[in-house]
Amino acid sequence: MDNLEGMITFTYYDDLEKAAEFFGEVMGFELVIDLDFAKVY
């Protein structure tokens, strides 16, 4: 796995906005793509 540059993990949340707040504000992840039904950090 020497060529690994990144990865995407999908998780399900009942409250996407609350999860987005956690990843964005608490964890400090940068939002890259917002598709309404899915967010990529």
N, C-alpha and C positions, 0 to 999 in steps of 0.2 A: 504494500500500500504506500510505496514511496511517492506515487504520483497523485495522491489525494490532495485536492485543493479546497474542498468544502463538502458539505453534505446538507441535505434537507430532510427533516423529520416531520412527519405529519401527526398531529394529535387532535383529538376531538374535545370540544368544550361546549357545555350547555349555554354558557354566557360568553360569547366571543369578545364583546366589548370589555368585559372584566379581565379576560385573559390578555387582551391587547394592552390594557392599562398595566398589567403586571409585567409583561415582556418589555414594553416601551419605557415605562417610568421607573419601575422597581429594578429590573435587570439592566436597563440602559441599552437595549438592543435597538439598532437603527432599522426602521421600517423601510423595506426595499420595494415591495409590491403590495398593494391593497386591492383585492378583487371583491370586496364586500363579504363574500362567503369564506374567504381564506386570506391570510396575511402572511407575508414572507419577511422575516427579519434577518 
